[in-house]
Amino acid sequence: MADARVMVNLRKGLVEFCVLGLLVHGPKYGLELARRLQADGLAASDSTLYPLLARLHSAGLVESEWRESDAGRPRKYYALTGDGAAAFAAFVDTWAPLRDAVDVVIEEAS
């Protein structure tokens, strides 16, 4: 139970930046993002991703457009905006020192 609570709390702060990172190399559709996040253990379900994408869109960090699909229905694709790319770059600059500091605390506690 405690492990699940830790993971939920960590995900809350990191998943949005992971989504931005997945969009760095080009647009992706929602289900594609959801499957990748689930495969990496970063999202519990598809339903948690779409509200996040809406928030990122409202914040101007991603933009979206509908595209026709060979698989049937049109798909909504998400792409980084300039502000989204800047937010991800700021996260990358902040993450390494934070991760390193946490690793030091964990190593000292072990």
A tleap script that builds the chain and sets N, CA, C and O, in Angstrom:
source leaprc.protein.ff14SB
mol = sequence {
  NMET ALA ASP ALA ARG VAL MET VAL ASN LEU
  ARG LYS GLY LEU VAL GLU PHE CYS VAL LEU
  GLY LEU LEU VAL HIE GLY PRO LYS TYR GLY
  LEU GLU LEU ALA ARG ARG LEU GLN ALA ASP
  GLY LEU ALA ALA SER ASP SER THR LEU TYR
  PRO LEU LEU ALA ARG LEU HIE SER ALA GLY
  LEU VAL GLU SER GLU TRP ARG GLU SER ASP
  ALA GLY ARG PRO ARG LYS TYR TYR ALA LEU
  THR GLY ASP GLY ALA ALA ALA PHE ALA ALA
  PHE VAL ASP THR TRP ALA PRO LEU ARG ASP
  ALA VAL ASP VAL VAL ILE GLU GLU ALA CSER
}
set mol.1.N position { 0.827 -1.202 0.000 }
set mol.1.CA position { 0.000 0.000 0.000 }
set mol.1.C position { 0.865 1.258 0.000 }
set mol.1.O position { 0.609 2.183 -0.771 }
set mol.2.N position { 1.878 1.301 0.851 }
set mol.2.CA position { 2.744 2.466 0.924 }
set mol.2.C position { 3.484 2.681 -0.390 }
set mol.2.O position { 3.656 3.822 -0.819 }
set mol.3.N position { 3.930 1.588 -1.043 }
set mol.3.CA position { 4.619 1.708 -2.323 }
set mol.3.C position { 3.722 2.361 -3.370 }
set mol.3.O position { 4.178 3.208 -4.138 }
set mol.4.N position { 2.454 1.973 -3.403 }
set mol.4.CA position { 1.509 2.549 -4.366 }
set mol.4.C position { 1.319 4.030 -4.101 }
set mol.4.O position { 1.256 4.823 -5.041 }
set mol.5.N position { 1.227 4.413 -2.848 }
set mol.5.CA position { 1.041 5.825 -2.491 }
set mol.5.C position { 2.252 6.656 -2.920 }
set mol.5.O position { 2.098 7.766 -3.430 }
set mol.6.N position { 3.444 6.121 -2.715 }
set mol.6.CA position { 4.661 6.816 -3.135 }
set mol.6.C position { 4.643 7.010 -4.647 }
set mol.6.O position { 4.927 8.103 -5.138 }
set mol.7.N position { 4.311 5.954 -5.384 }
set mol.7.CA position { 4.298 6.047 -6.844 }
set mol.7.C position { 3.273 7.060 -7.330 }
set mol.7.O position { 3.561 7.832 -8.244 }
set mol.8.N position { 2.094 7.074 -6.745 }
set mol.8.CA position { 1.059 8.028 -7.140 }
set mol.8.C position { 1.553 9.456 -6.940 }
set mol.8.O position { 1.386 10.305 -7.815 }
set mol.9.N position { 2.155 9.716 -5.800 }
set mol.9.CA position { 2.643 11.072 -5.516 }
set mol.9.C position { 3.774 11.485 -6.457 }
set mol.9.O position { 3.823 12.632 -6.901 }
set mol.10.N position { 4.669 10.572 -6.756 }
set mol.10.CA position { 5.753 10.890 -7.686 }
set mol.10.C position { 5.226 11.135 -9.093 }
set mol.10.O position { 5.662 12.064 -9.772 }
set mol.11.N position { 4.288 10.299 -9.528 }
set mol.11.CA position { 3.713 10.464 -10.867 }
set mol.11.C position { 3.069 11.828 -11.043 }
set mol.11.O position { 3.228 12.469 -12.082 }
set mol.12.N position { 2.336 12.273 -10.018 }
set mol.12.CA position { 1.602 13.543 -10.127 }
set mol.12.C position { 2.509 14.679 -10.569 }
set mol.12.O position { 2.112 15.510 -11.386 }
set mol.13.N position { 3.710 14.721 -10.040 }
set mol.13.CA position { 4.604 15.816 -10.376 }
set mol.13.C position { 5.418 15.617 -11.636 }
set mol.13.O position { 5.974 16.576 -12.171 }
set mol.14.N position { 5.499 14.390 -12.117 }
set mol.14.CA position { 6.410 14.104 -13.221 }
set mol.14.C position { 5.746 13.796 -14.554 }
set mol.14.O position { 6.341 14.028 -15.607 }
set mol.15.N position { 4.538 13.283 -14.528 }
set mol.15.CA position { 3.924 12.799 -15.770 }
set mol.15.C position { 3.773 13.909 -16.802 }
set mol.15.O position { 3.982 13.668 -17.991 }
set mol.16.N position { 3.420 15.101 -16.385 }
set mol.16.CA position { 3.241 16.152 -17.387 }
set mol.16.C position { 4.543 16.421 -18.128 }
set mol.16.O position { 4.525 16.680 -19.331 }
set mol.17.N position { 5.673 16.362 -17.427 }
set mol.17.CA position { 6.951 16.594 -18.098 }
set mol.17.C position { 7.341 15.405 -18.964 }
set mol.17.O position { 8.001 15.575 -19.989 }
set mol.18.N position { 6.943 14.219 -18.566 }
set mol.18.CA position { 7.166 13.045 -19.403 }
set mol.18.C position { 6.364 13.151 -20.697 }
set mol.18.O position { 6.864 12.794 -21.763 }
set mol.19.N position { 5.144 13.631 -20.617 }
set mol.19.CA position { 4.333 13.842 -21.827 }
set mol.19.C position { 5.022 14.856 -22.726 }
set mol.19.O position { 5.139 14.636 -23.931 }
set mol.20.N position { 5.478 15.959 -22.159 }
set mol.20.CA position { 6.183 16.963 -22.973 }
set mol.20.C position { 7.415 16.338 -23.623 }
set mol.20.O position { 7.706 16.607 -24.788 }
set mol.21.N position { 8.136 15.507 -22.875 }
set mol.21.CA position { 9.315 14.850 -23.421 }
set mol.21.C position { 8.987 13.896 -24.559 }
set mol.21.O position { 9.742 13.792 -25.525 }
set mol.22.N position { 7.865 13.204 -24.446 }
set mol.22.CA position { 7.454 12.299 -25.520 }
set mol.22.C position { 7.092 13.060 -26.793 }
set mol.22.O position { 7.129 12.498 -27.888 }
set mol.23.N position { 6.746 14.325 -26.648 }
set mol.23.CA position { 6.353 15.132 -27.809 }
set mol.23.C position { 7.518 15.909 -28.423 }
set mol.23.O position { 7.344 16.587 -29.436 }
set mol.24.N position { 8.694 15.817 -27.821 }
set mol.24.CA position { 9.846 16.578 -28.312 }
set mol.24.C position { 10.149 16.247 -29.778 }
set mol.24.O position { 10.485 17.139 -30.556 }
set mol.25.N position { 10.032 14.980 -30.152 }
set mol.25.CA position { 10.416 14.577 -31.509 }
set mol.25.C position { 9.254 14.572 -32.496 }
set mol.25.O position { 9.391 14.081 -33.617 }
set mol.26.N position { 8.117 15.114 -32.086 }
set mol.26.CA position { 7.017 15.239 -33.021 }
set mol.26.C position { 5.681 14.875 -32.400 }
set mol.26.O position { 5.624 14.301 -31.313 }
set mol.27.N position { 4.607 15.212 -33.100 }
set mol.27.CA position { 3.254 14.981 -32.588 }
set mol.27.C position { 2.947 13.497 -32.395 }
set mol.27.O position { 3.461 12.631 -33.103 }
set mol.28.N position { 2.099 13.245 -31.419 }
set mol.28.CA position { 1.619 11.893 -31.144 }
set mol.28.C position { 0.140 11.984 -30.782 }
set mol.28.O position { -0.318 13.004 -30.267 }
set mol.29.N position { -0.602 10.913 -31.053 }
set mol.29.CA position { -2.015 10.920 -30.697 }
set mol.29.C position { -2.186 10.414 -29.270 }
set mol.29.O position { -1.298 9.762 -28.722 }
set mol.30.N position { -3.323 10.718 -28.680 }
set mol.30.CA position { -3.549 10.467 -27.267 }
set mol.30.C position { -3.331 9.028 -26.839 }
set mol.30.O position { -2.646 8.782 -25.845 }
set mol.31.N position { -3.895 8.069 -27.565 }
set mol.31.CA position { -3.758 6.669 -27.175 }
set mol.31.C position { -2.305 6.211 -27.275 }
set mol.31.O position { -1.853 5.394 -26.473 }
set mol.32.N position { -1.587 6.727 -28.243 }
set mol.32.CA position { -0.160 6.415 -28.388 }
set mol.32.C position { 0.611 6.884 -27.144 }
set mol.32.O position { 1.457 6.160 -26.619 }
set mol.33.N position { 0.312 8.091 -26.688 }
set mol.33.CA position { 0.937 8.610 -25.466 }
set mol.33.C position { 0.554 7.765 -24.256 }
set mol.33.O position { 1.402 7.423 -23.432 }
set mol.34.N position { -0.728 7.431 -24.158 }
set mol.34.CA position { -1.212 6.648 -23.013 }
set mol.34.C position { -0.524 5.287 -22.954 }
set mol.34.O position { -0.089 4.857 -21.886 }
set mol.35.N position { -0.427 4.619 -24.081 }
set mol.35.CA position { 0.203 3.290 -24.105 }
set mol.35.C position { 1.669 3.360 -23.697 }
set mol.35.O position { 2.159 2.502 -22.963 }
set mol.36.N position { 2.363 4.385 -24.176 }
set mol.36.CA position { 3.782 4.536 -23.825 }
set mol.36.C position { 3.936 4.797 -22.327 }
set mol.36.O position { 4.789 4.192 -21.677 }
set mol.37.N position { 3.122 5.688 -21.782 }
set mol.37.CA position { 3.205 5.999 -20.353 }
set mol.37.C position { 2.859 4.779 -19.507 }
set mol.37.O position { 3.484 4.539 -18.474 }
set mol.38.N position { 1.869 4.011 -19.940 }
set mol.38.CA position { 1.503 2.791 -19.209 }
set mol.38.C position { 2.621 1.763 -19.288 }
set mol.38.O position { 2.932 1.114 -18.289 }
set mol.39.N position { 3.228 1.605 -20.451 }
set mol.39.CA position { 4.312 0.633 -20.617 }
set mol.39.C position { 5.504 0.982 -19.723 }
set mol.39.O position { 6.202 0.094 -19.234 }
set mol.40.N position { 5.727 2.269 -19.517 }
set mol.40.CA position { 6.837 2.721 -18.687 }
set mol.40.C position { 6.464 2.823 -17.214 }
set mol.40.O position { 7.295 3.193 -16.384 }
set mol.41.N position { 5.195 2.490 -16.884 }
set mol.41.CA position { 4.753 2.550 -15.496 }
set mol.41.C position { 4.500 3.959 -14.989 }
set mol.41.O position { 4.493 4.194 -13.781 }
set mol.42.N position { 4.291 4.900 -15.908 }
set mol.42.CA position { 4.111 6.295 -15.516 }
set mol.42.C position { 2.657 6.731 -15.438 }
set mol.42.O position { 2.359 7.783 -14.873 }
set mol.43.N position { 1.748 5.944 -15.994 }
set mol.43.CA position { 0.326 6.277 -15.934 }
set mol.43.C position { -0.454 5.002 -15.658 }
set mol.43.O position { -0.136 3.934 -16.180 }
set mol.44.N position { -1.463 5.132 -14.841 }
set mol.44.CA position { -2.252 3.968 -14.461 }
set mol.44.C position { -3.279 3.596 -15.524 }
set mol.44.O position { -3.560 2.414 -15.723 }
set mol.45.N position { -3.845 4.592 -16.212 }
set mol.45.CA position { -4.877 4.304 -17.205 }
set mol.45.C position { -4.977 5.436 -18.214 }
set mol.45.O position { -4.457 6.530 -17.996 }
set mol.46.N position { -5.661 5.152 -19.331 }
set mol.46.CA position { -5.894 6.175 -20.356 }
set mol.46.C position { -6.635 7.365 -19.777 }
set mol.46.O position { -6.377 8.511 -20.146 }
set mol.47.N position { -7.554 7.087 -18.872 }
set mol.47.CA position { -8.415 8.153 -18.352 }
set mol.47.C position { -7.650 9.199 -17.554 }
set mol.47.O position { -8.143 10.313 -17.380 }
set mol.48.N position { -6.464 8.872 -17.068 }
set mol.48.CA position { -5.674 9.874 -16.345 }
set mol.48.C position { -4.936 10.804 -17.297 }
set mol.48.O position { -4.572 11.917 -16.917 }
set mol.49.N position { -4.711 10.360 -18.531 }
set mol.49.CA position { -3.945 11.157 -19.485 }
set mol.49.C position { -4.755 12.295 -20.088 }
set mol.49.O position { -4.244 13.406 -20.225 }
set mol.50.N position { -6.000 12.043 -20.448 }
set mol.50.CA position { -6.746 13.058 -21.197 }
set mol.50.C position { -7.014 14.334 -20.401 }
set mol.50.O position { -6.948 15.418 -20.982 }
set mol.51.N position { -7.308 14.265 -19.124 }
set mol.51.CA position { -7.404 15.525 -18.363 }
set mol.51.C position { -6.056 16.267 -18.303 }
set mol.51.O position { -6.017 17.497 -18.331 }
set mol.52.N position { -4.966 15.514 -18.220 }
set mol.52.CA position { -3.640 16.124 -18.227 }
set mol.52.C position { -3.379 16.832 -19.551 }
set mol.52.O position { -2.883 17.958 -19.567 }
set mol.53.N position { -3.711 16.176 -20.660 }
set mol.53.CA position { -3.538 16.808 -21.972 }
set mol.53.C position { -4.379 18.072 -22.091 }
set mol.53.O position { -3.935 19.060 -22.676 }
set mol.54.N position { -5.578 18.048 -21.546 }
set mol.54.CA position { -6.433 19.245 -21.569 }
set mol.54.C position { -5.789 20.381 -20.768 }
set mol.54.O position { -5.817 21.537 -21.191 }
set mol.55.N position { -5.211 20.049 -19.614 }
set mol.55.CA position { -4.529 21.076 -18.808 }
set mol.55.C position { -3.308 21.631 -19.537 }
set mol.55.O position { -3.073 22.839 -19.530 }
set mol.56.N position { -2.536 20.751 -20.161 }
set mol.56.CA position { -1.367 21.202 -20.912 }
set mol.56.C position { -1.792 22.089 -22.081 }
set mol.56.O position { -1.117 23.068 -22.400 }
set mol.57.N position { -2.897 21.748 -22.708 }
set mol.57.CA position { -3.425 22.555 -23.810 }
set mol.57.C position { -3.876 23.925 -23.301 }
set mol.57.O position { -3.555 24.953 -23.897 }
set mol.58.N position { -4.617 23.930 -22.201 }
set mol.58.CA position { -5.090 25.197 -21.620 }
set mol.58.C position { -3.934 26.094 -21.190 }
set mol.58.O position { -4.028 27.319 -21.254 }
set mol.59.N position { -2.845 25.470 -20.751 }
set mol.59.CA position { -1.672 26.227 -20.318 }
set mol.59.C position { -0.812 26.693 -21.498 }
set mol.59.O position { 0.162 27.423 -21.312 }
set mol.60.N position { -1.177 26.269 -22.706 }
set mol.60.CA position { -0.427 26.680 -23.889 }
set mol.60.C position { 0.858 25.898 -24.111 }
set mol.60.O position { 1.731 26.338 -24.859 }
set mol.61.N position { 0.982 24.740 -23.468 }
set mol.61.CA position { 2.199 23.937 -23.603 }
set mol.61.C position { 2.117 22.928 -24.741 }
set mol.61.O position { 3.141 22.491 -25.267 }
set mol.62.N position { 0.895 22.561 -25.118 }
set mol.62.CA position { 0.690 21.695 -26.282 }
set mol.62.C position { -0.438 22.270 -27.120 }
set mol.62.O position { -1.279 23.028 -26.636 }
set mol.63.N position { -0.432 21.893 -28.376 }
set mol.63.CA position { -1.544 22.212 -29.273 }
set mol.63.C position { -2.043 20.901 -29.847 }
set mol.63.O position { -1.342 19.890 -29.813 }
set mol.64.N position { -3.238 20.923 -30.366 }
set mol.64.CA position { -3.800 19.676 -30.881 }
set mol.64.C position { -4.495 19.916 -32.206 }
set mol.64.O position { -4.922 21.025 -32.529 }
set mol.65.N position { -4.593 18.823 -32.966 }
set mol.65.CA position { -5.335 18.859 -34.231 }
set mol.65.C position { -5.834 17.459 -34.545 }
set mol.65.O position { -5.208 16.460 -34.190 }
set mol.66.N position { -6.966 17.411 -35.216 }
set mol.66.CA position { -7.529 16.123 -35.642 }
set mol.66.C position { -6.921 15.765 -36.982 }
set mol.66.O position { -6.776 16.613 -37.862 }
set mol.67.N position { -6.564 14.487 -37.128 }
set mol.67.CA position { -6.013 13.980 -38.392 }
set mol.67.C position { -6.730 12.690 -38.759 }
set mol.67.O position { -7.133 11.910 -37.896 }
set mol.68.N position { -6.879 12.490 -40.058 }
set mol.68.CA position { -7.447 11.233 -40.538 }
set mol.68.C position { -6.487 10.098 -40.206 }
set mol.68.O position { -5.274 10.288 -40.121 }
set mol.69.N position { -7.061 8.918 -40.022 }
set mol.69.CA position { -6.263 7.757 -39.656 }
set mol.69.C position { -6.522 6.617 -40.623 }
set mol.69.O position { -7.646 6.434 -41.090 }
set mol.70.N position { -5.481 5.851 -40.922 }
set mol.70.CA position { -5.637 4.655 -41.749 }
set mol.70.C position { -6.412 3.581 -40.992 }
set mol.70.O position { -6.976 2.669 -41.597 }
set mol.71.N position { -6.436 3.695 -39.664 }
set mol.71.CA position { -7.063 2.678 -38.818 }
set mol.71.C position { -8.551 2.924 -38.594 }
set mol.71.O position { -9.184 2.178 -37.846 }
set mol.72.N position { -9.114 3.927 -39.206 }
set mol.72.CA position { -10.542 4.178 -39.026 }
set mol.72.C position { -10.835 5.627 -38.682 }
set mol.72.O position { -10.664 6.522 -39.509 }
set mol.73.N position { -11.282 5.849 -37.443 }
set mol.73.CA position { -11.689 7.194 -37.023 }
set mol.73.C position { -10.508 8.160 -36.999 }
set mol.73.O position { -9.360 7.743 -36.844 }
set mol.74.N position { -10.796 9.456 -37.154 }
set mol.74.CA position { -9.733 10.454 -37.009 }
set mol.74.C position { -9.155 10.405 -35.593 }
set mol.74.O position { -9.828 10.012 -34.640 }
set mol.75.N position { -7.905 10.811 -35.484 }
set mol.75.CA position { -7.213 10.823 -34.200 }
set mol.75.C position { -6.798 12.249 -33.862 }
set mol.75.O position { -6.461 13.044 -34.739 }
set mol.76.N position { -6.830 12.549 -32.566 }
set mol.76.CA position { -6.394 13.860 -32.103 }
set mol.76.C position { -4.910 13.773 -31.764 }
set mol.76.O position { -4.503 13.021 -30.879 }
set mol.77.N position { -4.114 14.553 -32.482 }
set mol.77.CA position { -2.673 14.576 -32.276 }
set mol.77.C position { -2.292 15.788 -31.435 }
set mol.77.O position { -2.886 16.861 -31.540 }
set mol.78.N position { -1.283 15.580 -30.600 }
set mol.78.CA position { -0.782 16.632 -29.722 }
set mol.78.C position { 0.659 16.936 -30.102 }
set mol.78.O position { 1.439 16.039 -30.420 }
set mol.79.N position { 0.995 18.230 -30.061 }
set mol.79.CA position { 2.352 18.670 -30.392 }
set mol.79.C position { 2.782 19.740 -29.395 }
set mol.79.O position { 1.956 20.466 -28.843 }
set mol.80.N position { 4.083 19.821 -29.180 }
set mol.80.CA position { 4.626 20.854 -28.293 }
set mol.80.C position { 4.479 22.226 -28.921 }
set mol.80.O position { 4.599 22.383 -30.136 }
set mol.81.N position { 4.220 23.208 -28.092 }
set mol.81.CA position { 4.322 24.602 -28.503 }
set mol.81.C position { 5.723 25.082 -28.099 }
set mol.81.O position { 6.479 24.338 -27.474 }
set mol.82.N position { 6.058 26.299 -28.450 }
set mol.82.CA position { 7.330 26.870 -28.007 }
set mol.82.C position { 7.411 26.916 -26.492 }
set mol.82.O position { 8.452 26.615 -25.908 }
set mol.83.N position { 6.301 27.296 -25.856 }
set mol.83.CA position { 6.277 27.323 -24.386 }
set mol.83.C position { 6.426 25.925 -23.800 }
set mol.83.O position { 7.056 25.755 -22.756 }
set mol.84.N position { 5.854 24.923 -24.461 }
set mol.84.CA position { 5.986 23.541 -23.996 }
set mol.84.C position { 7.423 23.062 -24.092 }
set mol.84.O position { 7.920 22.385 -23.191 }
set mol.85.N position { 8.094 23.414 -25.186 }
set mol.85.CA position { 9.504 23.041 -25.346 }
set mol.85.C position { 10.352 23.725 -24.281 }
set mol.85.O position { 11.275 23.121 -23.736 }
set mol.86.N position { 10.038 24.986 -23.986 }
set mol.86.CA position { 10.787 25.713 -22.948 }
set mol.86.C position { 10.539 25.107 -21.568 }
set mol.86.O position { 11.461 25.002 -20.760 }
set mol.87.N position { 9.301 24.712 -21.298 }
set mol.87.CA position { 8.981 24.084 -20.006 }
set mol.87.C position { 9.718 22.759 -19.858 }
set mol.87.O position { 10.220 22.447 -18.778 }
set mol.88.N position { 9.787 21.975 -20.937 }
set mol.88.CA position { 10.511 20.713 -20.861 }
set mol.88.C position { 12.001 20.950 -20.666 }
set mol.88.O position { 12.640 20.243 -19.887 }
set mol.89.N position { 12.563 21.932 -21.359 }
set mol.89.CA position { 13.986 22.252 -21.199 }
set mol.89.C position { 14.285 22.678 -19.765 }
set mol.89.O position { 15.311 22.293 -19.204 }
set mol.90.N position { 13.396 23.468 -19.171 }
set mol.90.CA position { 13.578 23.888 -17.774 }
set mol.90.C position { 13.513 22.682 -16.841 }
set mol.90.O position { 14.269 22.602 -15.873 }
set mol.91.N position { 12.611 21.747 -17.129 }
set mol.91.CA position { 12.519 20.521 -16.327 }
set mol.91.C position { 13.822 19.731 -16.417 }
set mol.91.O position { 14.343 19.278 -15.398 }
set mol.92.N position { 14.348 19.566 -17.619 }
set mol.92.CA position { 15.584 18.799 -17.808 }
set mol.92.C position { 16.721 19.435 -17.016 }
set mol.92.O position { 17.498 18.735 -16.367 }
set mol.93.N position { 16.819 20.761 -17.070 }
set mol.93.CA position { 17.876 21.465 -16.336 }
set mol.93.C position { 17.735 21.291 -14.828 }
set mol.93.O position { 18.734 21.266 -14.109 }
set mol.94.N position { 16.510 21.172 -14.352 }
set mol.94.CA position { 16.236 21.048 -12.920 }
set mol.94.C position { 16.310 19.601 -12.455 }
set mol.94.O position { 16.710 19.334 -11.322 }
set mol.95.N position { 15.927 18.662 -13.320 }
set mol.95.CA position { 15.796 17.270 -12.917 }
set mol.95.C position { 17.118 16.640 -12.492 }
set mol.95.O position { 17.175 16.001 -11.441 }
set mol.96.N position { 18.165 16.799 -13.264 }
set mol.96.CA position { 19.426 16.106 -12.960 }
set mol.96.C position { 19.955 16.475 -11.571 }
set mol.96.O position { 20.282 15.573 -10.800 }
set mol.97.N position { 20.054 17.750 -11.222 }
set mol.97.CA position { 20.533 18.063 -9.869 }
set mol.97.C position { 19.590 17.550 -8.772 }
set mol.97.O position { 20.050 17.111 -7.718 }
set mol.98.N position { 18.291 17.603 -9.015 }
set mol.98.CA position { 17.329 17.100 -8.035 }
set mol.98.C position { 17.481 15.597 -7.865 }
set mol.98.O position { 17.536 15.094 -6.743 }
set mol.99.N position { 17.547 14.883 -8.980 }
set mol.99.CA position { 17.725 13.429 -8.949 }
set mol.99.C position { 19.009 13.063 -8.214 }
set mol.99.O position { 19.026 12.149 -7.390 }
set mol.100.N position { 20.081 13.788 -8.521 }
set mol.100.CA position { 21.358 13.511 -7.869 }
set mol.100.C position { 21.287 13.745 -6.363 }
set mol.100.O position { 21.846 12.968 -5.589 }
set mol.101.N position { 20.606 14.805 -5.947 }
set mol.101.CA position { 20.469 15.093 -4.518 }
set mol.101.C position { 19.663 13.998 -3.810 }
set mol.101.O position { 20.012 13.590 -2.702 }
set mol.102.N position { 18.607 13.534 -4.435 }
set mol.102.CA position { 17.796 12.453 -3.870 }
set mol.102.C position { 18.630 11.176 -3.796 }
set mol.102.O position { 18.568 10.455 -2.800 }
set mol.103.N position { 19.404 10.891 -4.836 }
set mol.103.CA position { 20.252 9.698 -4.830 }
set mol.103.C position { 21.254 9.734 -3.677 }
set mol.103.O position { 21.519 8.709 -3.049 }
set mol.104.N position { 21.807 10.908 -3.401 }
set mol.104.CA position { 22.761 11.035 -2.290 }
set mol.104.C position { 22.070 10.714 -0.970 }
set mol.104.O position { 22.627 9.994 -0.142 }
set mol.105.N position { 20.874 11.237 -0.767 }
set mol.105.CA position { 20.137 10.965 0.474 }
set mol.105.C position { 19.844 9.468 0.589 }
set mol.105.O position { 20.007 8.885 1.660 }
set mol.106.N position { 19.417 8.854 -0.501 }
set mol.106.CA position { 19.114 7.421 -0.480 }
set mol.106.C position { 20.379 6.611 -0.183 }
set mol.106.O position { 20.346 5.680 0.623 }
set mol.107.N position { 21.483 6.960 -0.826 }
set mol.107.CA position { 22.728 6.232 -0.575 }
set mol.107.C position { 23.180 6.379 0.872 }
set mol.107.O position { 23.642 5.410 1.474 }
set mol.108.N position { 23.055 7.572 1.435 }
set mol.108.CA position { 23.443 7.787 2.814 }
set mol.108.C position { 22.543 7.034 3.797 }
set mol.108.O position { 22.979 6.636 4.878 }
set mol.109.N position { 21.281 6.848 3.402 }
set mol.109.CA position { 20.337 6.146 4.271 }
set mol.109.C position { 20.515 4.629 4.202 }
set mol.109.O position { 20.088 3.911 5.106 }
set mol.110.N position { 21.127 4.157 3.162 }
set mol.110.CA position { 21.284 2.703 2.966 }
set mol.110.C position { 22.399 2.131 3.800 }
set mol.110.O position { 22.654 0.928 3.748 }
savepdb mol mol.pdb
quit
